[in-house]
Amino acid sequence: MILHCMKKETWEKVKDNKYFGEKSLELEGFVHCSPVEYMWRVAPNFKDITDELVLLCIDTDKLKSEVRWEDGDKCGRSYPHVYGLINTDAVTKVLPYLKDENGNWIKNDELKHIQDR
């Protein structure tokens, strides 16, 4: 399972489509995702976003597009990049993106069994 964070409003618009991710593909060439173990490292990127966010739990075995694990920042960790549209039937769960009073991500109960790395 990999995670993709997006605005709840955006998810509501695309959830009934067969695929989503056009904008990311156009801008980046792929759709950024994160393994649960590294989400805490990615979470600061969303700290100042005031829109309601969701975490899409994506089953990589159900994805129709290629996933490449890449270390684009040369940080010693690889992150999953989806090179193509994401089929919505690969999204197995949609979780609220939880924040504390300082805007820091709080790991969802459904993900607590997966240790941070």
SEMI-718013 format. One record per atom (N, C-alpha, C): atom name; x, y, z; residue number from 1; residue in three letters. Coordinates in Angstrom, 2 decimals. Example, Ala and Ser with C-alpha at 12.3 -4.5 7.8 and 13.67 -1.06 7.14 Angstrom:
# SEMI-718013
<'N'; <13.19; -5.69; 7.80>; 1; 'ALA'>;
<'CA'; <12.30; -4.50; 7.80>; 1; 'ALA'>;
<'C'; <13.20; -3.30; 7.80>; 1; 'ALA'>;
<'N'; <12.85; -2.25; 7.08>; 2; 'SER'>;
<'CA'; <13.67; -1.06; 7.14>; 2; 'SER'>;
<'C'; <12.90; 0.03; 7.87>; 2; 'SER'>;
# end
This chain:
# SEMI-718013
<'N'; <0.83; -1.18; 0.00>; 1; 'MET'>;
<'CA'; <0.00; 0.00; 0.00>; 1; 'MET'>;
<'C'; <0.88; 1.24; 0.00>; 1; 'MET'>;
<'N'; <0.46; 2.20; -0.79>; 2; 'ILE'>;
<'CA'; <1.10; 3.51; -0.81>; 2; 'ILE'>;
<'C'; <0.03; 4.56; -0.56>; 2; 'ILE'>;
<'N'; <0.47; 5.75; -0.17>; 3; 'LEU'>;
<'CA'; <-0.45; 6.84; 0.14>; 3; 'LEU'>;
<'C'; <-0.28; 7.97; -0.86>; 3; 'LEU'>;
<'N'; <-1.41; 8.61; -1.14>; 4; 'HIS'>;
<'CA'; <-1.39; 9.84; -1.92>; 4; 'HIS'>;
<'C'; <-2.27; 10.84; -1.19>; 4; 'HIS'>;
<'N'; <-1.75; 12.03; -0.92>; 5; 'CYS'>;
<'CA'; <-2.48; 13.06; -0.22>; 5; 'CYS'>;
<'C'; <-3.08; 14.03; -1.24>; 5; 'CYS'>;
<'N'; <-4.35; 14.39; -1.03>; 6; 'MET'>;
<'CA'; <-4.96; 15.38; -1.90>; 6; 'MET'>;
<'C'; <-6.06; 16.11; -1.14>; 6; 'MET'>;
<'N'; <-6.48; 17.22; -1.71>; 7; 'LYS'>;
<'CA'; <-7.58; 17.97; -1.11>; 7; 'LYS'>;
<'C'; <-8.84; 17.12; -1.17>; 7; 'LYS'>;
<'N'; <-9.59; 17.15; -0.09>; 8; 'LYS'>;
<'CA'; <-10.84; 16.39; -0.05>; 8; 'LYS'>;
<'C'; <-11.76; 16.84; -1.18>; 8; 'LYS'>;
<'N'; <-11.80; 18.12; -1.44>; 9; 'GLU'>;
<'CA'; <-12.63; 18.67; -2.51>; 9; 'GLU'>;
<'C'; <-12.27; 18.06; -3.86>; 9; 'GLU'>;
<'N'; <-10.98; 17.89; -4.10>; 10; 'THR'>;
<'CA'; <-10.53; 17.27; -5.36>; 10; 'THR'>;
<'C'; <-10.96; 15.81; -5.42>; 10; 'THR'>;
<'N'; <-10.78; 15.09; -4.32>; 11; 'TRP'>;
<'CA'; <-11.19; 13.68; -4.28>; 11; 'TRP'>;
<'C'; <-12.68; 13.55; -4.58>; 11; 'TRP'>;
<'N'; <-13.49; 14.42; -3.99>; 12; 'GLU'>;
<'CA'; <-14.93; 14.37; -4.22>; 12; 'GLU'>;
<'C'; <-15.25; 14.55; -5.72>; 12; 'GLU'>;
<'N'; <-14.44; 15.32; -6.42>; 13; 'LYS'>;
<'CA'; <-14.67; 15.55; -7.85>; 13; 'LYS'>;
<'C'; <-14.24; 14.37; -8.71>; 13; 'LYS'>;
<'N'; <-13.21; 13.62; -8.28>; 14; 'VAL'>;
<'CA'; <-12.65; 12.56; -9.14>; 14; 'VAL'>;
<'C'; <-13.01; 11.14; -8.71>; 14; 'VAL'>;
<'N'; <-13.58; 10.98; -7.54>; 15; 'LYS'>;
<'CA'; <-13.77; 9.63; -6.99>; 15; 'LYS'>;
<'C'; <-14.68; 8.74; -7.84>; 15; 'LYS'>;
<'N'; <-15.55; 9.32; -8.62>; 16; 'ASP'>;
<'CA'; <-16.46; 8.53; -9.46>; 16; 'ASP'>;
<'C'; <-15.91; 8.33; -10.87>; 16; 'ASP'>;
<'N'; <-14.76; 8.91; -11.15>; 17; 'ASN'>;
<'CA'; <-14.10; 8.69; -12.45>; 17; 'ASN'>;
<'C'; <-13.36; 7.36; -12.42>; 17; 'ASN'>;
<'N'; <-13.03; 6.84; -13.58>; 18; 'LYS'>;
<'CA'; <-12.24; 5.60; -13.63>; 18; 'LYS'>;
<'C'; <-10.79; 5.87; -13.25>; 18; 'LYS'>;
<'N'; <-10.30; 7.09; -13.56>; 19; 'TYR'>;
<'CA'; <-8.90; 7.44; -13.35>; 19; 'TYR'>;
<'C'; <-8.79; 8.88; -12.86>; 19; 'TYR'>;
<'N'; <-7.67; 9.19; -12.23>; 20; 'PHE'>;
<'CA'; <-7.35; 10.57; -11.86>; 20; 'PHE'>;
<'C'; <-5.83; 10.74; -11.88>; 20; 'PHE'>;
<'N'; <-5.40; 11.99; -11.81>; 21; 'GLY'>;
<'CA'; <-3.98; 12.31; -11.76>; 21; 'GLY'>;
<'C'; <-3.48; 13.09; -12.95>; 21; 'GLY'>;
<'N'; <-4.38; 13.54; -13.82>; 22; 'GLU'>;
<'CA'; <-3.98; 14.24; -15.03>; 22; 'GLU'>;
<'C'; <-3.09; 15.45; -14.75>; 22; 'GLU'>;
<'N'; <-3.49; 16.25; -13.75>; 23; 'LYS'>;
<'CA'; <-2.74; 17.48; -13.46>; 23; 'LYS'>;
<'C'; <-1.31; 17.17; -13.00>; 23; 'LYS'>;
<'N'; <-1.16; 16.17; -12.12>; 24; 'SER'>;
<'CA'; <0.18; 15.79; -11.65>; 24; 'SER'>;
<'C'; <1.04; 15.29; -12.81>; 24; 'SER'>;
<'N'; <0.44; 14.50; -13.68>; 25; 'LEU'>;
<'CA'; <1.20; 13.99; -14.83>; 25; 'LEU'>;
<'C'; <1.65; 15.12; -15.73>; 25; 'LEU'>;
<'N'; <0.77; 16.09; -15.92>; 26; 'GLU'>;
<'CA'; <1.11; 17.23; -16.76>; 26; 'GLU'>;
<'C'; <2.24; 18.07; -16.16>; 26; 'GLU'>;
<'N'; <2.18; 18.29; -14.85>; 27; 'LEU'>;
<'CA'; <3.16; 19.13; -14.17>; 27; 'LEU'>;
<'C'; <4.47; 18.41; -13.85>; 27; 'LEU'>;
<'N'; <4.37; 17.16; -13.39>; 28; 'GLU'>;
<'CA'; <5.54; 16.44; -12.87>; 28; 'GLU'>;
<'C'; <5.99; 15.26; -13.74>; 28; 'GLU'>;
<'N'; <5.05; 14.73; -14.51>; 29; 'GLY'>;
<'CA'; <5.36; 13.54; -15.29>; 29; 'GLY'>;
<'C'; <5.00; 12.25; -14.57>; 29; 'GLY'>;
<'N'; <4.57; 12.36; -13.32>; 30; 'PHE'>;
<'CA'; <4.17; 11.23; -12.50>; 30; 'PHE'>;
<'C'; <3.31; 11.75; -11.35>; 30; 'PHE'>;
<'N'; <2.72; 10.83; -10.59>; 31; 'VAL'>;
<'CA'; <1.94; 11.19; -9.41>; 31; 'VAL'>;
<'C'; <2.76; 10.81; -8.18>; 31; 'VAL'>;
<'N'; <3.05; 11.81; -7.34>; 32; 'HIS'>;
<'CA'; <3.80; 11.57; -6.10>; 32; 'HIS'>;
<'C'; <2.99; 10.75; -5.11>; 32; 'HIS'>;
<'N'; <3.64; 9.78; -4.51>; 33; 'CYS'>;
<'CA'; <3.03; 8.99; -3.44>; 33; 'CYS'>;
<'C'; <4.08; 8.75; -2.36>; 33; 'CYS'>;
<'N'; <3.67; 8.12; -1.29>; 34; 'SER'>;
<'CA'; <4.59; 7.82; -0.20>; 34; 'SER'>;
<'C'; <4.24; 6.48; 0.41>; 34; 'SER'>;
<'N'; <5.26; 5.73; 0.83>; 35; 'PRO'>;
<'CA'; <4.93; 4.57; 1.65>; 35; 'PRO'>;
<'C'; <4.49; 5.09; 3.03>; 35; 'PRO'>;
<'N'; <3.69; 4.33; 3.72>; 36; 'VAL'>;
<'CA'; <3.22; 4.75; 5.05>; 36; 'VAL'>;
<'C'; <4.41; 5.02; 5.96>; 36; 'VAL'>;
<'N'; <5.46; 4.21; 5.85>; 37; 'GLU'>;
<'CA'; <6.63; 4.34; 6.73>; 37; 'GLU'>;
<'C'; <7.32; 5.70; 6.62>; 37; 'GLU'>;
<'N'; <7.21; 6.36; 5.47>; 38; 'TYR'>;
<'CA'; <7.87; 7.65; 5.26>; 38; 'TYR'>;
<'C'; <6.90; 8.83; 5.27>; 38; 'TYR'>;
<'N'; <5.63; 8.58; 5.49>; 39; 'MET'>;
<'CA'; <4.66; 9.67; 5.41>; 39; 'MET'>;
<'C'; <4.99; 10.80; 6.38>; 39; 'MET'>;
<'N'; <5.51; 10.48; 7.54>; 40; 'TRP'>;
<'CA'; <5.86; 11.51; 8.50>; 40; 'TRP'>;
<'C'; <6.94; 12.45; 7.95>; 40; 'TRP'>;
<'N'; <7.74; 11.95; 7.03>; 41; 'ARG'>;
<'CA'; <8.78; 12.78; 6.41>; 41; 'ARG'>;
<'C'; <8.18; 13.71; 5.35>; 41; 'ARG'>;
<'N'; <7.10; 13.27; 4.71>; 42; 'VAL'>;
<'CA'; <6.44; 14.03; 3.65>; 42; 'VAL'>;
<'C'; <5.43; 15.02; 4.23>; 42; 'VAL'>;
<'N'; <4.86; 14.67; 5.38>; 43; 'ALA'>;
<'CA'; <3.79; 15.44; 5.99>; 43; 'ALA'>;
<'C'; <4.07; 16.94; 6.16>; 43; 'ALA'>;
<'N'; <5.30; 17.37; 6.49>; 44; 'PRO'>;
<'CA'; <5.53; 18.81; 6.62>; 44; 'PRO'>;
<'C'; <5.20; 19.61; 5.35>; 44; 'PRO'>;
<'N'; <5.19; 18.96; 4.19>; 45; 'ASN'>;
<'CA'; <4.81; 19.66; 2.96>; 45; 'ASN'>;
<'C'; <3.36; 20.11; 2.97>; 45; 'ASN'>;
<'N'; <2.54; 19.52; 3.83>; 46; 'PHE'>;
<'CA'; <1.11; 19.82; 3.87>; 46; 'PHE'>;
<'C'; <0.73; 20.64; 5.10>; 46; 'PHE'>;
<'N'; <1.71; 21.01; 5.90>; 47; 'LYS'>;
<'CA'; <1.44; 21.66; 7.19>; 47; 'LYS'>;
<'C'; <0.63; 22.95; 7.06>; 47; 'LYS'>;
<'N'; <0.95; 23.76; 6.07>; 48; 'ASP'>;
<'CA'; <0.31; 25.07; 5.96>; 48; 'ASP'>;
<'C'; <-0.91; 25.08; 5.03>; 48; 'ASP'>;
<'N'; <-1.31; 23.95; 4.54>; 49; 'ILE'>;
<'CA'; <-2.50; 23.88; 3.69>; 49; 'ILE'>;
<'C'; <-3.73; 23.90; 4.60>; 49; 'ILE'>;
<'N'; <-4.60; 24.86; 4.35>; 50; 'THR'>;
<'CA'; <-5.77; 25.01; 5.21>; 50; 'THR'>;
<'C'; <-6.98; 24.22; 4.69>; 50; 'THR'>;
<'N'; <-6.94; 23.81; 3.43>; 51; 'ASP'>;
<'CA'; <-8.03; 23.00; 2.89>; 51; 'ASP'>;
<'C'; <-8.05; 21.65; 3.59>; 51; 'ASP'>;
<'N'; <-9.23; 21.05; 3.65>; 52; 'GLU'>;
<'CA'; <-9.34; 19.70; 4.22>; 52; 'GLU'>;
<'C'; <-8.68; 18.72; 3.26>; 52; 'GLU'>;
<'N'; <-7.83; 17.85; 3.81>; 53; 'LEU'>;
<'CA'; <-7.08; 16.88; 3.02>; 53; 'LEU'>;
<'C'; <-7.51; 15.46; 3.35>; 53; 'LEU'>;
<'N'; <-7.24; 14.56; 2.41>; 54; 'VAL'>;
<'CA'; <-7.47; 13.14; 2.63>; 54; 'VAL'>;
<'C'; <-6.23; 12.37; 2.21>; 54; 'VAL'>;
<'N'; <-6.08; 11.19; 2.78>; 55; 'LEU'>;
<'CA'; <-5.03; 10.26; 2.38>; 55; 'LEU'>;
<'C'; <-5.70; 9.11; 1.62>; 55; 'LEU'>;
<'N'; <-5.27; 8.91; 0.40>; 56; 'LEU'>;
<'CA'; <-5.77; 7.81; -0.39>; 56; 'LEU'>;
<'C'; <-4.84; 6.62; -0.18>; 56; 'LEU'>;
<'N'; <-5.40; 5.51; 0.27>; 57; 'CYS'>;
<'CA'; <-4.64; 4.27; 0.44>; 57; 'CYS'>;
<'C'; <-4.77; 3.50; -0.87>; 57; 'CYS'>;
<'N'; <-3.65; 3.31; -1.54>; 58; 'ILE'>;
<'CA'; <-3.65; 2.72; -2.88>; 58; 'ILE'>;
<'C'; <-2.98; 1.35; -2.84>; 58; 'ILE'>;
<'N'; <-3.68; 0.36; -3.34>; 59; 'ASP'>;
<'CA'; <-3.16; -1.00; -3.45>; 59; 'ASP'>;
<'C'; <-2.35; -1.08; -4.74>; 59; 'ASP'>;
<'N'; <-1.05; -1.19; -4.61>; 60; 'THR'>;
<'CA'; <-0.18; -1.19; -5.81>; 60; 'THR'>;
<'C'; <-0.43; -2.41; -6.70>; 60; 'THR'>;
<'N'; <-0.95; -3.49; -6.13>; 61; 'ASP'>;
<'CA'; <-1.27; -4.66; -6.95>; 61; 'ASP'>;
<'C'; <-2.46; -4.42; -7.86>; 61; 'ASP'>;
<'N'; <-3.27; -3.44; -7.52>; 62; 'LYS'>;
<'CA'; <-4.45; -3.12; -8.34>; 62; 'LYS'>;
<'C'; <-4.21; -1.99; -9.32>; 62; 'LYS'>;
<'N'; <-3.08; -1.29; -9.17>; 63; 'LEU'>;
<'CA'; <-2.76; -0.17; -10.07>; 63; 'LEU'>;
<'C'; <-2.51; -0.68; -11.49>; 63; 'LEU'>;
<'N'; <-3.04; 0.06; -12.45>; 64; 'LYS'>;
<'CA'; <-2.83; -0.30; -13.85>; 64; 'LYS'>;
<'C'; <-1.60; 0.41; -14.42>; 64; 'LYS'>;
<'N'; <-1.19; 1.51; -13.79>; 65; 'SER'>;
<'CA'; <-0.01; 2.26; -14.23>; 65; 'SER'>;
<'C'; <1.24; 1.78; -13.50>; 65; 'SER'>;
<'N'; <2.37; 2.06; -14.10>; 66; 'GLU'>;
<'CA'; <3.65; 1.65; -13.53>; 66; 'GLU'>;
<'C'; <4.01; 2.48; -12.30>; 66; 'GLU'>;
<'N'; <4.52; 1.79; -11.27>; 67; 'VAL'>;
<'CA'; <5.04; 2.45; -10.08>; 67; 'VAL'>;
<'C'; <6.55; 2.26; -10.08>; 67; 'VAL'>;
<'N'; <7.27; 3.37; -9.98>; 68; 'ARG'>;
<'CA'; <8.73; 3.31; -9.87>; 68; 'ARG'>;
<'C'; <9.12; 3.88; -8.51>; 68; 'ARG'>;
<'N'; <9.95; 3.14; -7.80>; 69; 'TRP'>;
<'CA'; <10.46; 3.61; -6.52>; 69; 'TRP'>;
<'C'; <11.76; 4.35; -6.81>; 69; 'TRP'>;
<'N'; <11.74; 5.67; -6.56>; 70; 'GLU'>;
<'CA'; <12.87; 6.52; -6.96>; 70; 'GLU'>;
<'C'; <13.32; 7.41; -5.82>; 70; 'GLU'>;
<'N'; <14.60; 7.70; -5.83>; 71; 'ASP'>;
<'CA'; <15.21; 8.61; -4.86>; 71; 'ASP'>;
<'C'; <15.62; 9.87; -5.62>; 71; 'ASP'>;
<'N'; <14.64; 10.65; -6.02>; 72; 'GLY'>;
<'CA'; <14.89; 11.84; -6.83>; 72; 'GLY'>;
<'C'; <15.68; 12.92; -6.11>; 72; 'GLY'>;
<'N'; <15.58; 12.97; -4.79>; 73; 'ASP'>;
<'CA'; <16.29; 13.99; -4.01>; 73; 'ASP'>;
<'C'; <17.65; 13.49; -3.52>; 73; 'ASP'>;
<'N'; <17.98; 12.25; -3.85>; 74; 'LYS'>;
<'CA'; <19.24; 11.63; -3.42>; 74; 'LYS'>;
<'C'; <19.37; 11.70; -1.89>; 74; 'LYS'>;
<'N'; <18.26; 11.35; -1.20>; 75; 'CYS'>;
<'CA'; <18.23; 11.39; 0.26>; 75; 'CYS'>;
<'C'; <18.46; 10.02; 0.89>; 75; 'CYS'>;
<'N'; <18.63; 8.99; 0.05>; 76; 'GLY'>;
<'CA'; <18.84; 7.66; 0.57>; 76; 'GLY'>;
<'C'; <17.56; 6.87; 0.79>; 76; 'GLY'>;
<'N'; <16.42; 7.46; 0.39>; 77; 'ARG'>;
<'CA'; <15.13; 6.79; 0.52>; 77; 'ARG'>;
<'C'; <14.40; 6.87; -0.81>; 77; 'ARG'>;
<'N'; <13.75; 5.79; -1.18>; 78; 'SER'>;
<'CA'; <12.99; 5.77; -2.43>; 78; 'SER'>;
<'C'; <11.51; 5.96; -2.13>; 78; 'SER'>;
<'N'; <10.86; 6.72; -2.98>; 79; 'TYR'>;
<'CA'; <9.43; 7.00; -2.88>; 79; 'TYR'>;
<'C'; <8.74; 6.51; -4.13>; 79; 'TYR'>;
<'N'; <7.50; 6.06; -4.00>; 80; 'PRO'>;
<'CA'; <6.77; 5.57; -5.16>; 80; 'PRO'>;
<'C'; <6.22; 6.71; -6.02>; 80; 'PRO'>;
<'N'; <6.53; 6.64; -7.30>; 81; 'HIS'>;
<'CA'; <6.00; 7.57; -8.28>; 81; 'HIS'>;
<'C'; <5.18; 6.77; -9.27>; 81; 'HIS'>;
<'N'; <3.95; 7.19; -9.48>; 82; 'VAL'>;
<'CA'; <3.06; 6.48; -10.40>; 82; 'VAL'>;
<'C'; <3.15; 7.17; -11.76>; 82; 'VAL'>;
<'N'; <3.64; 6.42; -12.74>; 83; 'TYR'>;
<'CA'; <3.84; 6.94; -14.10>; 83; 'TYR'>;
<'C'; <2.63; 6.61; -14.96>; 83; 'TYR'>;
<'N'; <1.59; 7.33; -14.71>; 84; 'GLY'>;
<'CA'; <0.34; 7.16; -15.44>; 84; 'GLY'>;
<'C'; <-0.81; 7.50; -14.51>; 84; 'GLY'>;
<'N'; <-2.00; 7.46; -15.06>; 85; 'LEU'>;
<'CA'; <-3.18; 7.77; -14.26>; 85; 'LEU'>;
<'C'; <-3.41; 6.68; -13.21>; 85; 'LEU'>;
<'N'; <-4.01; 7.09; -12.12>; 86; 'ILE'>;
<'CA'; <-4.35; 6.15; -11.05>; 86; 'ILE'>;
<'C'; <-5.80; 5.73; -11.23>; 86; 'ILE'>;
<'N'; <-6.01; 4.45; -11.36>; 87; 'ASN'>;
<'CA'; <-7.38; 3.94; -11.45>; 87; 'ASN'>;
<'C'; <-8.01; 3.97; -10.06>; 87; 'ASN'>;
<'N'; <-9.20; 4.55; -9.99>; 88; 'THR'>;
<'CA'; <-9.84; 4.75; -8.69>; 88; 'THR'>;
<'C'; <-10.17; 3.43; -7.98>; 88; 'THR'>;
<'N'; <-10.30; 2.35; -8.72>; 89; 'ASP'>;
<'CA'; <-10.58; 1.09; -8.04>; 89; 'ASP'>;
<'C'; <-9.35; 0.52; -7.32>; 89; 'ASP'>;
<'N'; <-8.19; 1.16; -7.49>; 90; 'ALA'>;
<'CA'; <-7.00; 0.79; -6.72>; 90; 'ALA'>;
<'C'; <-6.98; 1.48; -5.35>; 90; 'ALA'>;
<'N'; <-7.84; 2.47; -5.17>; 91; 'VAL'>;
<'CA'; <-7.95; 3.17; -3.88>; 91; 'VAL'>;
<'C'; <-8.82; 2.31; -2.97>; 91; 'VAL'>;
<'N'; <-8.21; 1.75; -1.96>; 92; 'THR'>;
<'CA'; <-8.92; 0.82; -1.08>; 92; 'THR'>;
<'C'; <-9.52; 1.48; 0.15>; 92; 'THR'>;
<'N'; <-9.01; 2.66; 0.48>; 93; 'LYS'>;
<'CA'; <-9.50; 3.37; 1.66>; 93; 'LYS'>;
<'C'; <-9.18; 4.84; 1.50>; 93; 'LYS'>;
<'N'; <-10.05; 5.69; 2.01>; 94; 'VAL'>;
<'CA'; <-9.82; 7.14; 2.04>; 94; 'VAL'>;
<'C'; <-9.91; 7.56; 3.50>; 94; 'VAL'>;
<'N'; <-8.79; 8.08; 4.00>; 95; 'LEU'>;
<'CA'; <-8.71; 8.47; 5.41>; 95; 'LEU'>;
<'C'; <-8.62; 9.99; 5.52>; 95; 'LEU'>;
<'N'; <-9.17; 10.55; 6.58>; 96; 'PRO'>;
<'CA'; <-8.97; 11.99; 6.79>; 96; 'PRO'>;
<'C'; <-7.51; 12.25; 7.12>; 96; 'PRO'>;
<'N'; <-7.02; 13.37; 6.65>; 97; 'TYR'>;
<'CA'; <-5.65; 13.79; 6.98>; 97; 'TYR'>;
<'C'; <-5.75; 14.53; 8.30>; 97; 'TYR'>;
<'N'; <-5.29; 13.91; 9.36>; 98; 'LEU'>;
<'CA'; <-5.42; 14.46; 10.70>; 98; 'LEU'>;
<'C'; <-4.23; 15.35; 11.06>; 98; 'LEU'>;
<'N'; <-4.53; 16.49; 11.71>; 99; 'LYS'>;
<'CA'; <-3.49; 17.42; 12.16>; 99; 'LYS'>;
<'C'; <-3.72; 17.77; 13.62>; 99; 'LYS'>;
<'N'; <-2.61; 18.05; 14.32>; 100; 'ASP'>;
<'CA'; <-2.73; 18.56; 15.68>; 100; 'ASP'>;
<'C'; <-2.91; 20.08; 15.62>; 100; 'ASP'>;
<'N'; <-2.95; 20.71; 16.79>; 101; 'GLU'>;
<'CA'; <-3.17; 22.16; 16.85>; 101; 'GLU'>;
<'C'; <-2.05; 22.97; 16.19>; 101; 'GLU'>;
<'N'; <-0.88; 22.36; 16.00>; 102; 'ASN'>;
<'CA'; <0.24; 23.05; 15.35>; 102; 'ASN'>;
<'C'; <0.34; 22.74; 13.85>; 102; 'ASN'>;
<'N'; <-0.61; 21.97; 13.35>; 103; 'GLY'>;
<'CA'; <-0.61; 21.64; 11.93>; 103; 'GLY'>;
<'C'; <0.20; 20.41; 11.57>; 103; 'GLY'>;
<'N'; <0.71; 19.70; 12.58>; 104; 'ASN'>;
<'CA'; <1.51; 18.50; 12.34>; 104; 'ASN'>;
<'C'; <0.61; 17.29; 12.11>; 104; 'ASN'>;
<'N'; <1.01; 16.44; 11.18>; 105; 'TRP'>;
<'CA'; <0.23; 15.25; 10.87>; 105; 'TRP'>;
<'C'; <0.16; 14.30; 12.05>; 105; 'TRP'>;
<'N'; <-1.03; 13.76; 12.27>; 106; 'ILE'>;
<'CA'; <-1.26; 12.72; 13.27>; 106; 'ILE'>;
<'C'; <-1.56; 11.45; 12.50>; 106; 'ILE'>;
<'N'; <-0.80; 10.41; 12.77>; 107; 'LYS'>;
<'CA'; <-1.01; 9.14; 12.07>; 107; 'LYS'>;
<'C'; <-2.38; 8.57; 12.41>; 107; 'LYS'>;
<'N'; <-3.11; 8.20; 11.39>; 108; 'ASN'>;
<'CA'; <-4.44; 7.61; 11.55>; 108; 'ASN'>;
<'C'; <-4.34; 6.27; 12.27>; 108; 'ASN'>;
<'N'; <-5.35; 5.96; 13.06>; 109; 'ASP'>;
<'CA'; <-5.37; 4.68; 13.78>; 109; 'ASP'>;
<'C'; <-5.19; 3.50; 12.84>; 109; 'ASP'>;
<'N'; <-5.76; 3.60; 11.65>; 110; 'GLU'>;
<'CA'; <-5.67; 2.50; 10.67>; 110; 'GLU'>;
<'C'; <-4.25; 2.26; 10.19>; 110; 'GLU'>;
<'N'; <-3.36; 3.21; 10.43>; 111; 'LEU'>;
<'CA'; <-1.98; 3.10; 9.95>; 111; 'LEU'>;
<'C'; <-0.97; 2.91; 11.08>; 111; 'LEU'>;
<'N'; <-1.42; 2.96; 12.31>; 112; 'LYS'>;
<'CA'; <-0.50; 2.92; 13.46>; 112; 'LYS'>;
<'C'; <0.29; 1.63; 13.58>; 112; 'LYS'>;
<'N'; <-0.18; 0.55; 13.00>; 113; 'HIS'>;
<'CA'; <0.53; -0.72; 13.08>; 113; 'HIS'>;
<'C'; <1.77; -0.73; 12.16>; 113; 'HIS'>;
<'N'; <1.90; 0.27; 11.31>; 114; 'ILE'>;
<'CA'; <3.04; 0.37; 10.39>; 114; 'ILE'>;
<'C'; <4.03; 1.35; 10.99>; 114; 'ILE'>;
<'N'; <5.23; 0.87; 11.29>; 115; 'GLN'>;
<'CA'; <6.24; 1.69; 11.96>; 115; 'GLN'>;
<'C'; <6.86; 2.71; 11.01>; 115; 'GLN'>;
<'N'; <7.13; 3.90; 11.55>; 116; 'ASP'>;
<'CA'; <7.83; 4.95; 10.80>; 116; 'ASP'>;
<'C'; <9.30; 4.53; 10.61>; 116; 'ASP'>;
<'N'; <9.85; 4.98; 9.50>; 117; 'ARG'>;
<'CA'; <11.27; 4.75; 9.23>; 117; 'ARG'>;
<'C'; <11.92; 6.06; 8.83>; 117; 'ARG'>;
# end
